[in-house]
Amino acid sequence: MLHLILSILLFNLTAWFIPKKITRDEMLATSLFALQLEAETDIYLDLKYHLYGYFDYGPDWLALVPIYGIYPAANIIFLNFYPYSGSALKKALFIGLCSLLTSVYEWSAVKAGWFFYSGWMLWYSLLCYCAIFFLLAKFLDLVKWLKANG
């Protein structure tokens, strides 16, 4: 549990103090999108197919602690460091690096005991994180476009 508490503190302090490249409404919209994406994914992969989970099998109120404690902050950190004006290669490398670091962090959560696999493999996460980070960046593009053209 110490791993989880320290993680929440570290992610949120980092998200709070980093220089912001996105506005508060963009942070809110993308964080809500990230939480919704996480919830929909967990409904199927965790609750229906039992491939992984938080703490114990099935729905668990305690799972809300890492979900709400980490996902919004990680979203804000990723989007504030994303190389918006960089080349497609630079963006792909950044997404790849973030996916690798997130997978290593997930592995540490498994070792700490508050996240578990039961049919899931770490390399599945690496692939999924690439898609998730790409979707987060594209969703922010959509939010910015809607703000400019809405």
Beta strands, then each sheet from edge to edge (+ up, - down):
strand 1: 52-54
strand 2: 115-117
sheet 1: 1+ 2-
end
